Amino acid sequence: VLIGVDPMVWTVLSGVIVIVLGITMLFPSLWVRISARTGLEQGSNSLLARASKKGGLGGQILTGAALGPVFSSCSPVYALVLATVLPVNLALGTVYIIAFALGLSLALLAIALVGQKLTRRLGWTADPNGWFRRGLAILLVLVGLMVSFGYDKKFQTWAIDFLPFDVTDIEQKFLPGVKNSSINSSNSSNSKQGGKESSVNAPFNVDVPYAAPELRSINDWINSDGETLAGLKGKVVLVDFWTYSCINCQRTQLYLNIWHTKYHDDGLVILGLHAPEFAFEKVPDNVSAAVKAAKIGYPVGLDNDFATWRAYENRFWPAKYLIDKDGKVRYTHFGEGEYAETETAIQALLAESGVSVTEQITRTSTRSPASAGQTPETYLSYTRGERLANAKEVATDTEASYTLANGLNRNEWSLGGNWQIGRESSLSGTDARLQINFSGREVYLVMSGPAGARVSVSIDGRTVSPAHLGGSDVRADGSVVLDRARLYKLVKSDNFLEGKQLTLDFSPGITANAFTFGS
């Protein structure tokens, strides 16, 4: 991605490419005229003639260059990879193109070997005026429109919530695996990867221990002048990827602090690598304030560029990588939960390093990270926002007036008054109100704004207070007063609240990023 270019440019451009592809398939003669007027076909033929004379590898490369632009109008798979994968991930896009080329080569080889009989059977798929090609063309136009306007993300959310099979589980089977066998996202407490239990006996779950990647491009350090894994060789190291507005990270923090206190003198070093989800989490002062508030005593490194995150091929907040005295990763855990298992692994690695550990395992009864029916994390932006009831009113990156939706379905939210919806947040204007239909025991909202700005909180028309469903940040008058950019706790209930309507009234100038919910 080019520096300084809004990523939305690439999203819209990708959608336009797919739409153009669909139109040229729907009207084959149109592509012929475009090729003739632009000289694309003539240039392709000229390059193809040069390739036939050259021979060897160079000739093969020229042949691909000659046929690629013309062939893209006939091959939706080829063009879709170019339009939607390559702009996001060059390496993955290249792999897909190679896989497509191999598959196409096998298909062409089959046609060449079997002959005309197979060709006649497949002819209906290649007929430029046939129903199959026209239907595919219409589908491509619809996909292009969805990509350009962000509705592809809404469809993905709908598929996850309502399809009778587990879409996420299917996707996981096709994703490149991480180097361990224990994946526990914030919505799961199972120690599984791809549905398979770890084959390694407790307390370790990494099938083949591997050298831990060195820390890379850390922007700044808190509670330390700088750390390296090479400098910590001989110690047991726990690398924890986190971000301070993540509720799952905050729930895990208690145990990290306990382990630091219990085992630091025995040789355990915890490194908290802060990888920001939102722009304000890149600000060192904000992270320092969060570290102080959480009473974190171990070194915290700011991985603002995600350099170390990528080196570990990490995909989760929080994520723990436990490294032995020889610098090898022996145990990993993702998300909340399994604290006793993680502490057991810490003790085992300390014992391997020659330390006699007599501390008792900390066992605290905790609820599951997520209950069935709990409202999922909800982003308040146009790039990641989902389930917005009055989405048709959205005007991106500019202040506009919104009308609250009449009646919200489960997990839907709505805006009223003046708001400016941005790429990763929404900024309140005058008379700004937000309503969300939620289910869960706890409600959190990531916010920032001028010190002293207020948000009034009510549920089903009744003002929330410390005595009535109020979270730790709610005052007696039912308001939350902002002090800095962080996660604010709005609701806390002993019982699971089902289908409740939360109403928030914002003073101007408050940036709201995302809701998270607890059980």
TISELUM-239282 format. One record per residue (C-alpha): x, y, z. Coordinates in nm, 2 decimals. Example, Ala and Ser with C-alpha at 12.3 -4.5 7.8 and 13.67 -1.06 7.14 Angstrom:
! TISELUM-239282
[pt [1.23,-0.45,0.78]]
[pt [1.37,-0.11,0.71]]
END
This chain:
! TISELUM-239282
[pt [0.00,0.00,0.00]]
[pt [0.14,0.34,-0.09]]
[pt [0.22,0.57,0.20]]
[pt [-0.03,0.85,0.24]]
[pt [-0.30,0.68,0.02]]
[pt [-0.63,0.61,0.19]]
[pt [-0.68,0.23,0.19]]
[pt [-1.04,0.29,0.09]]
[pt [-0.91,0.40,-0.25]]
[pt [-0.78,0.05,-0.31]]
[pt [-1.12,-0.10,-0.19]]
[pt [-1.32,0.11,-0.43]]
[pt [-1.07,0.05,-0.71]]
[pt [-1.09,-0.32,-0.66]]
[pt [-1.47,-0.31,-0.67]]
[pt [-1.46,-0.10,-0.99]]
[pt [-1.23,-0.35,-1.16]]
[pt [-1.47,-0.64,-1.07]]
[pt [-1.77,-0.43,-1.20]]
[pt [-1.59,-0.36,-1.53]]
[pt [-1.51,-0.73,-1.56]]
[pt [-1.87,-0.82,-1.51]]
[pt [-1.99,-0.56,-1.77]]
[pt [-1.75,-0.68,-2.03]]
[pt [-1.86,-1.04,-1.97]]
[pt [-2.23,-0.94,-1.99]]
[pt [-2.16,-0.75,-2.32]]
[pt [-1.88,-0.94,-2.50]]
[pt [-1.88,-0.71,-2.80]]
[pt [-1.81,-0.41,-2.57]]
[pt [-1.47,-0.56,-2.47]]
[pt [-1.38,-0.62,-2.83]]
[pt [-1.45,-0.25,-2.91]]
[pt [-1.25,-0.14,-2.61]]
[pt [-0.96,-0.37,-2.70]]
[pt [-0.96,-0.23,-3.06]]
[pt [-0.98,0.13,-2.96]]
[pt [-0.71,0.11,-2.69]]
[pt [-0.48,-0.10,-2.91]]
[pt [-0.47,-0.36,-2.63]]
[pt [-0.54,-0.66,-2.86]]
[pt [-0.30,-0.54,-3.12]]
[pt [-0.03,-0.49,-2.87]]
[pt [-0.10,-0.83,-2.72]]
[pt [-0.07,-0.99,-3.06]]
[pt [0.26,-0.81,-3.13]]
[pt [0.40,-0.92,-2.80]]
[pt [0.28,-1.27,-2.86]]
[pt [0.46,-1.28,-3.19]]
[pt [0.79,-1.17,-3.03]]
[pt [0.74,-1.44,-2.76]]
[pt [0.70,-1.71,-3.02]]
[pt [1.04,-1.61,-3.18]]
[pt [1.23,-1.58,-2.85]]
[pt [1.17,-1.92,-2.70]]
[pt [1.29,-2.04,-2.36]]
[pt [1.20,-1.89,-2.02]]
[pt [1.20,-1.54,-2.16]]
[pt [0.96,-1.64,-2.43]]
[pt [0.73,-1.79,-2.17]]
[pt [0.73,-1.47,-1.97]]
[pt [0.65,-1.27,-2.28]]
[pt [0.37,-1.51,-2.36]]
[pt [0.22,-1.45,-2.01]]
[pt [0.25,-1.08,-2.04]]
[pt [0.09,-1.08,-2.38]]
[pt [-0.21,-1.30,-2.29]]
[pt [-0.27,-1.17,-1.93]]
[pt [-0.45,-0.84,-2.01]]
[pt [-0.67,-1.00,-2.28]]
[pt [-0.73,-1.32,-2.09]]
[pt [-0.85,-1.13,-1.78]]
[pt [-1.18,-1.05,-1.96]]
[pt [-1.23,-1.43,-2.01]]
[pt [-1.12,-1.54,-1.67]]
[pt [-1.30,-1.40,-1.37]]
[pt [-1.09,-1.59,-1.13]]
[pt [-0.77,-1.44,-1.27]]
[pt [-0.91,-1.09,-1.26]]
[pt [-1.06,-1.13,-0.91]]
[pt [-0.73,-1.22,-0.77]]
[pt [-0.57,-0.92,-0.93]]
[pt [-0.84,-0.69,-0.81]]
[pt [-0.91,-0.81,-0.46]]
[pt [-0.62,-1.01,-0.33]]
[pt [-0.30,-0.85,-0.46]]
[pt [-0.38,-0.50,-0.33]]
[pt [-0.40,-0.65,0.02]]
[pt [-0.14,-0.92,0.03]]
[pt [0.12,-0.94,-0.25]]
[pt [0.26,-1.28,-0.14]]
[pt [-0.08,-1.45,-0.10]]
[pt [-0.20,-1.30,-0.43]]
[pt [0.10,-1.44,-0.60]]
[pt [0.04,-1.78,-0.45]]
[pt [-0.32,-1.77,-0.57]]
[pt [-0.22,-1.67,-0.92]]
[pt [0.03,-1.96,-0.94]]
[pt [-0.23,-2.20,-0.81]]
[pt [-0.48,-2.07,-1.06]]
[pt [-0.23,-2.11,-1.35]]
[pt [-0.15,-2.47,-1.25]]
[pt [-0.52,-2.55,-1.23]]
[pt [-0.58,-2.39,-1.57]]
[pt [-0.29,-2.57,-1.72]]
[pt [-0.43,-2.91,-1.60]]
[pt [-0.77,-2.82,-1.75]]
[pt [-0.62,-2.73,-2.08]]
[pt [-0.41,-3.04,-2.08]]
[pt [-0.72,-3.25,-2.01]]
[pt [-0.90,-3.09,-2.31]]
[pt [-0.59,-3.15,-2.53]]
[pt [-0.57,-3.52,-2.42]]
[pt [-0.94,-3.61,-2.42]]
[pt [-1.02,-3.40,-2.73]]
[pt [-1.34,-3.27,-2.88]]
[pt [-1.58,-3.48,-2.68]]
[pt [-1.48,-3.30,-2.35]]
[pt [-1.46,-2.97,-2.54]]
[pt [-1.82,-3.01,-2.65]]
[pt [-1.94,-3.09,-2.30]]
[pt [-1.77,-2.78,-2.16]]
[pt [-1.87,-2.55,-2.44]]
[pt [-2.18,-2.42,-2.26]]
[pt [-1.96,-2.26,-2.00]]
[pt [-1.75,-2.07,-2.26]]
[pt [-2.04,-1.95,-2.48]]
[pt [-2.01,-1.56,-2.45]]
[pt [-2.38,-1.53,-2.51]]
[pt [-2.49,-1.82,-2.30]]
[pt [-2.69,-1.81,-1.98]]
[pt [-2.40,-1.93,-1.77]]
[pt [-2.16,-1.65,-1.87]]
[pt [-2.43,-1.39,-1.84]]
[pt [-2.54,-1.51,-1.50]]
[pt [-2.17,-1.50,-1.38]]
[pt [-2.14,-1.15,-1.53]]
[pt [-2.43,-1.02,-1.33]]
[pt [-2.30,-1.19,-1.02]]
[pt [-1.96,-1.01,-1.07]]
[pt [-2.12,-0.67,-1.10]]
[pt [-2.31,-0.73,-0.78]]
[pt [-1.99,-0.84,-0.60]]
[pt [-1.81,-0.53,-0.73]]
[pt [-2.08,-0.31,-0.60]]
[pt [-2.07,-0.48,-0.26]]
[pt [-1.69,-0.44,-0.24]]
[pt [-1.70,-0.07,-0.34]]
[pt [-1.97,0.02,-0.09]]
[pt [-1.85,-0.21,0.19]]
[pt [-2.16,-0.44,0.18]]
[pt [-1.93,-0.75,0.14]]
[pt [-1.84,-0.71,0.52]]
[pt [-2.21,-0.69,0.61]]
[pt [-2.27,-1.01,0.41]]
[pt [-1.98,-1.18,0.59]]
[pt [-2.14,-1.08,0.93]]
[pt [-2.48,-1.21,0.82]]
[pt [-2.32,-1.54,0.71]]
[pt [-2.15,-1.58,1.04]]
[pt [-2.47,-1.51,1.24]]
[pt [-2.73,-1.69,1.04]]
[pt [-2.59,-1.97,0.82]]
[pt [-2.66,-2.32,0.96]]
[pt [-2.29,-2.41,0.94]]
[pt [-1.99,-2.26,1.11]]
[pt [-1.84,-2.03,0.85]]
[pt [-1.55,-1.93,1.07]]
[pt [-1.45,-2.29,1.13]]
[pt [-1.45,-2.35,0.75]]
[pt [-1.24,-2.05,0.69]]
[pt [-0.99,-2.16,0.96]]
[pt [-0.93,-2.48,0.77]]
[pt [-0.81,-2.29,0.46]]
[pt [-0.60,-2.03,0.65]]
[pt [-0.22,-2.09,0.68]]
[pt [-0.17,-2.25,1.02]]
[pt [0.02,-2.09,1.30]]
[pt [0.32,-2.27,1.46]]
[pt [0.13,-2.42,1.75]]
[pt [-0.17,-2.63,1.83]]
[pt [-0.36,-2.42,2.08]]
[pt [-0.58,-2.14,1.94]]
[pt [-0.82,-1.98,2.17]]
[pt [-0.98,-1.67,2.04]]
[pt [-1.17,-1.43,2.26]]
[pt [-1.49,-1.62,2.18]]
[pt [-1.36,-1.97,2.25]]
[pt [-1.20,-2.15,2.54]]
[pt [-1.10,-2.47,2.34]]
[pt [-0.74,-2.55,2.30]]
[pt [-0.78,-2.64,1.93]]
[pt [-0.65,-2.56,1.59]]
[pt [-0.85,-2.65,1.29]]
[pt [-1.07,-2.87,1.52]]
[pt [-0.79,-3.10,1.62]]
[pt [-0.68,-3.14,1.98]]
[pt [-0.31,-3.09,2.06]]
[pt [-0.10,-3.40,2.03]]
[pt [0.15,-3.27,2.29]]
[pt [0.11,-3.37,2.65]]
[pt [0.06,-3.09,2.90]]
[pt [0.20,-2.86,3.01]]
[pt [0.33,-2.77,2.66]]
[pt [0.13,-2.75,2.34]]
[pt [0.37,-2.66,2.06]]
[pt [0.43,-2.98,1.86]]
[pt [0.78,-2.88,1.74]]
[pt [0.94,-2.61,1.95]]
[pt [1.09,-2.33,1.73]]
[pt [1.32,-2.04,1.77]]
[pt [1.13,-1.74,1.90]]
[pt [1.16,-1.45,1.65]]
[pt [1.36,-1.15,1.78]]
[pt [1.18,-0.83,1.88]]
[pt [1.17,-0.60,1.58]]
[pt [1.13,-0.22,1.54]]
[pt [0.99,-0.15,1.89]]
[pt [0.91,0.22,1.88]]
[pt [0.95,0.29,2.26]]
[pt [0.97,0.11,2.59]]
[pt [0.79,0.16,2.92]]
[pt [0.94,0.03,3.25]]
[pt [1.26,-0.05,3.06]]
[pt [1.54,0.10,2.86]]
[pt [1.50,-0.17,2.59]]
[pt [1.49,-0.55,2.57]]
[pt [1.60,-0.82,2.33]]
[pt [1.54,-1.19,2.34]]
[pt [1.91,-1.25,2.28]]
[pt [1.98,-1.05,2.60]]
[pt [1.74,-1.26,2.79]]
[pt [1.88,-1.60,2.69]]
[pt [1.88,-1.83,2.98]]
[pt [1.56,-1.68,3.13]]
[pt [1.20,-1.79,3.08]]
[pt [1.02,-1.52,2.87]]
[pt [0.65,-1.47,2.82]]
[pt [0.57,-1.25,2.52]]
[pt [0.22,-1.10,2.55]]
[pt [0.07,-0.91,2.26]]
[pt [-0.20,-0.68,2.38]]
[pt [-0.37,-0.34,2.33]]
[pt [-0.50,-0.13,2.62]]
[pt [-0.86,-0.07,2.50]]
[pt [-0.92,-0.45,2.45]]
[pt [-1.15,-0.58,2.72]]
[pt [-1.01,-0.94,2.67]]
[pt [-0.66,-0.80,2.73]]
[pt [-0.78,-0.62,3.05]]
[pt [-0.93,-0.93,3.19]]
[pt [-0.61,-1.12,3.13]]
[pt [-0.40,-0.85,3.30]]
[pt [-0.48,-0.96,3.65]]
[pt [-0.30,-1.29,3.59]]
[pt [0.00,-1.13,3.41]]
[pt [0.05,-0.91,3.72]]
[pt [0.03,-1.20,3.95]]
[pt [0.28,-1.41,3.75]]
[pt [0.52,-1.11,3.74]]
[pt [0.50,-1.08,4.12]]
[pt [0.53,-1.45,4.19]]
[pt [0.80,-1.56,3.94]]
[pt [1.01,-1.25,3.84]]
[pt [1.27,-1.33,4.10]]
[pt [1.28,-1.69,3.98]]
[pt [1.38,-1.59,3.63]]
[pt [1.05,-1.52,3.45]]
[pt [1.05,-1.21,3.23]]
[pt [0.71,-1.09,3.09]]
[pt [0.73,-0.86,2.79]]
[pt [0.41,-0.68,2.71]]
[pt [0.42,-0.59,2.34]]
[pt [0.15,-0.33,2.28]]
[pt [0.01,-0.35,1.92]]
[pt [-0.25,-0.08,1.88]]
[pt [-0.59,-0.14,1.73]]
[pt [-0.68,0.23,1.71]]
[pt [-0.48,0.54,1.62]]
[pt [-0.49,0.69,1.97]]
[pt [-0.33,0.37,2.11]]
[pt [-0.01,0.46,1.92]]
[pt [0.05,0.77,2.14]]
[pt [0.31,0.68,2.41]]
[pt [0.15,0.90,2.68]]
[pt [-0.18,0.71,2.64]]
[pt [-0.01,0.38,2.67]]
[pt [0.19,0.50,2.97]]
[pt [-0.12,0.61,3.14]]
[pt [-0.29,0.27,3.07]]
[pt [0.02,0.09,3.20]]
[pt [0.01,0.29,3.52]]
[pt [-0.36,0.24,3.57]]
[pt [-0.32,-0.14,3.53]]
[pt [-0.03,-0.14,3.77]]
[pt [0.19,-0.32,3.52]]
[pt [0.55,-0.36,3.65]]
[pt [0.71,-0.55,3.37]]
[pt [0.86,-0.40,3.04]]
[pt [0.61,-0.29,2.78]]
[pt [0.73,-0.23,2.42]]
[pt [0.53,-0.03,2.17]]
[pt [0.50,-0.24,1.85]]
[pt [0.32,0.05,1.67]]
[pt [0.43,-0.08,1.32]]
[pt [0.33,-0.44,1.40]]
[pt [0.68,-0.55,1.30]]
[pt [0.72,-0.80,1.59]]
[pt [0.35,-0.90,1.56]]
[pt [0.41,-1.00,1.19]]
[pt [0.74,-1.18,1.29]]
[pt [0.53,-1.40,1.52]]
[pt [0.26,-1.44,1.25]]
[pt [0.02,-1.33,1.53]]
[pt [-0.35,-1.27,1.47]]
[pt [-0.50,-1.22,1.82]]
[pt [-0.54,-0.99,2.11]]
[pt [-0.43,-1.11,2.37]]
[pt [-0.17,-1.36,2.26]]
[pt [0.09,-1.53,2.47]]
[pt [0.41,-1.70,2.36]]
[pt [0.61,-1.88,2.63]]
[pt [0.98,-1.91,2.55]]
[pt [1.23,-2.15,2.73]]
[pt [1.58,-2.08,2.85]]
[pt [1.72,-2.18,2.51]]
[pt [1.50,-1.93,2.32]]
[pt [1.24,-2.17,2.18]]
[pt [0.87,-2.13,2.19]]
[pt [0.72,-2.41,2.39]]
[pt [0.37,-2.30,2.47]]
[pt [0.11,-2.05,2.33]]
[pt [-0.23,-1.93,2.42]]
[pt [-0.47,-1.69,2.25]]
[pt [-0.75,-1.50,2.41]]
[pt [-0.88,-1.54,2.76]]
[pt [-0.89,-1.84,2.99]]
[pt [-0.66,-2.14,3.07]]
[pt [-0.47,-1.94,3.32]]
[pt [-0.39,-2.24,3.53]]
[pt [-0.26,-2.43,3.23]]
[pt [-0.04,-2.13,3.13]]
[pt [0.10,-2.10,3.49]]
[pt [0.17,-2.47,3.49]]
[pt [0.38,-2.43,3.18]]
[pt [0.56,-2.13,3.33]]
[pt [0.65,-2.34,3.64]]
[pt [0.77,-2.63,3.42]]
[pt [1.00,-2.41,3.21]]
[pt [1.14,-2.25,3.53]]
[pt [1.21,-2.60,3.66]]
[pt [1.39,-2.68,3.34]]
[pt [1.61,-2.38,3.40]]
[pt [1.71,-2.52,3.74]]
[pt [1.47,-2.32,3.96]]
[pt [1.28,-2.50,4.23]]
[pt [0.92,-2.35,4.22]]
[pt [0.70,-2.41,4.53]]
[pt [0.43,-2.15,4.45]]
[pt [0.07,-2.27,4.43]]
[pt [-0.11,-2.24,4.10]]
[pt [-0.35,-1.94,4.10]]
[pt [-0.70,-2.07,4.05]]
[pt [-0.97,-1.81,4.02]]
[pt [-1.32,-1.89,3.92]]
[pt [-1.41,-1.69,3.61]]
[pt [-1.70,-1.69,3.37]]
[pt [-1.65,-1.80,3.01]]
[pt [-1.53,-1.51,2.79]]
[pt [-1.85,-1.52,2.59]]
[pt [-2.20,-1.66,2.65]]
[pt [-2.44,-1.78,2.38]]
[pt [-2.64,-1.49,2.26]]
[pt [-2.40,-1.22,2.38]]
[pt [-2.38,-0.92,2.14]]
[pt [-2.05,-0.94,1.94]]
[pt [-1.79,-0.66,1.93]]
[pt [-1.94,-0.37,1.74]]
[pt [-1.73,-0.11,1.56]]
[pt [-1.86,0.24,1.51]]
[pt [-1.71,0.32,1.17]]
[pt [-1.79,0.29,0.80]]
[pt [-1.51,0.05,0.73]]
[pt [-1.58,-0.21,1.00]]
[pt [-1.92,-0.10,1.12]]
[pt [-2.19,-0.37,1.10]]
[pt [-2.56,-0.39,1.20]]
[pt [-2.62,-0.01,1.17]]
[pt [-3.00,0.02,1.14]]
[pt [-2.99,0.36,0.96]]
[pt [-2.69,0.27,0.74]]
[pt [-2.86,0.43,0.44]]
[pt [-2.80,0.77,0.59]]
[pt [-2.43,0.73,0.63]]
[pt [-2.21,1.01,0.49]]
[pt [-1.85,0.92,0.52]]
[pt [-1.59,1.15,0.67]]
[pt [-1.83,1.45,0.69]]
[pt [-2.07,1.57,0.96]]
[pt [-2.43,1.48,0.88]]
[pt [-2.77,1.47,1.06]]
[pt [-2.91,1.12,1.15]]
[pt [-3.25,1.00,1.26]]
[pt [-3.27,0.72,1.51]]
[pt [-3.43,0.40,1.37]]
[pt [-3.77,0.31,1.50]]
[pt [-3.72,-0.02,1.68]]
[pt [-3.39,-0.21,1.68]]
[pt [-3.35,-0.57,1.60]]
[pt [-3.11,-0.79,1.81]]
[pt [-2.76,-0.65,1.81]]
[pt [-2.85,-0.35,1.59]]
[pt [-2.74,0.01,1.66]]
[pt [-2.86,0.35,1.54]]
[pt [-2.74,0.71,1.54]]
[pt [-2.94,1.02,1.60]]
[pt [-2.84,1.39,1.58]]
[pt [-2.52,1.51,1.43]]
[pt [-2.23,1.27,1.37]]
[pt [-1.92,1.24,1.16]]
[pt [-1.86,0.87,1.07]]
[pt [-1.49,0.80,0.99]]
[pt [-1.28,0.50,0.90]]
[pt [-1.23,0.38,1.25]]
[pt [-1.47,0.58,1.47]]
[pt [-1.76,0.82,1.49]]
[pt [-1.73,1.18,1.62]]
[pt [-2.03,1.33,1.80]]
[pt [-2.17,1.67,1.71]]
[pt [-2.47,1.85,1.86]]
[pt [-2.77,1.65,1.99]]
[pt [-2.57,1.33,1.93]]
[pt [-2.74,1.01,2.05]]
[pt [-2.66,0.64,2.00]]
[pt [-2.88,0.34,2.07]]
[pt [-2.79,-0.03,2.06]]
[pt [-3.00,-0.34,2.13]]
[pt [-2.76,-0.56,2.33]]
[pt [-2.74,-0.88,2.53]]
[pt [-2.48,-0.95,2.79]]
[pt [-2.38,-0.88,3.15]]
[pt [-2.13,-0.60,3.08]]
[pt [-2.10,-0.32,2.82]]
[pt [-1.78,-0.14,2.74]]
[pt [-1.71,0.15,2.50]]
[pt [-1.38,0.27,2.37]]
[pt [-1.39,0.66,2.37]]
[pt [-1.18,0.96,2.36]]
[pt [-1.24,1.34,2.36]]
[pt [-1.18,1.66,2.55]]
[pt [-1.14,1.62,2.93]]
[pt [-1.47,1.67,3.10]]
[pt [-1.68,1.57,2.81]]
[pt [-1.99,1.37,2.92]]
[pt [-2.20,1.07,2.81]]
[pt [-2.53,1.00,2.97]]
[pt [-2.63,0.64,3.00]]
[pt [-2.98,0.48,3.02]]
[pt [-3.13,0.13,2.96]]
[pt [-3.48,0.09,2.84]]
[pt [-3.55,0.46,2.93]]
[pt [-3.42,0.43,3.29]]
[pt [-3.11,0.62,3.39]]
[pt [-2.82,0.39,3.48]]
[pt [-2.64,0.46,3.82]]
[pt [-2.39,0.27,4.04]]
[pt [-2.70,0.13,4.22]]
[pt [-2.87,0.03,3.90]]
[pt [-2.67,-0.16,3.63]]
[pt [-2.40,0.11,3.63]]
[pt [-2.04,0.01,3.53]]
[pt [-1.74,0.13,3.72]]
[pt [-1.71,0.45,3.51]]
[pt [-2.07,0.56,3.56]]
[pt [-2.14,0.84,3.82]]
[pt [-2.44,0.88,4.05]]
[pt [-2.62,1.10,3.79]]
[pt [-2.59,0.84,3.52]]
[pt [-2.31,1.01,3.33]]
[pt [-1.96,0.91,3.22]]
[pt [-1.70,1.19,3.24]]
[pt [-1.41,1.14,3.00]]
[pt [-1.05,1.17,3.13]]
[pt [-0.85,1.02,2.84]]
[pt [-0.87,0.78,2.55]]
[pt [-0.95,0.44,2.69]]
[pt [-1.21,0.17,2.74]]
[pt [-1.50,0.29,2.96]]
[pt [-1.73,0.04,3.15]]
[pt [-2.09,0.15,3.11]]
[pt [-2.30,-0.15,3.23]]
[pt [-2.25,-0.42,3.49]]
[pt [-2.52,-0.67,3.58]]
[pt [-2.52,-0.98,3.80]]
[pt [-2.77,-1.14,3.55]]
[pt [-2.75,-1.18,3.18]]
[pt [-2.95,-0.90,3.01]]
[pt [-3.14,-1.00,2.70]]
[pt [-3.24,-0.76,2.43]]
[pt [-3.20,-0.44,2.63]]
[pt [-3.19,-0.10,2.46]]
[pt [-2.89,0.11,2.57]]
[pt [-2.92,0.48,2.50]]
[pt [-2.62,0.71,2.51]]
[pt [-2.63,1.09,2.48]]
[pt [-2.30,1.25,2.39]]
[pt [-2.17,1.60,2.44]]
[pt [-2.00,1.73,2.12]]
[pt [-1.64,1.63,2.03]]
[pt [-1.64,1.27,2.16]]
[pt [-1.49,1.00,1.95]]
[pt [-1.65,0.66,1.99]]
[pt [-1.46,0.36,1.85]]
[pt [-1.61,0.03,1.95]]
[pt [-1.84,-0.16,2.19]]
[pt [-1.74,-0.48,2.36]]
[pt [-1.96,-0.69,2.58]]
[pt [-1.90,-0.92,2.87]]
[pt [-2.07,-1.22,3.03]]
END
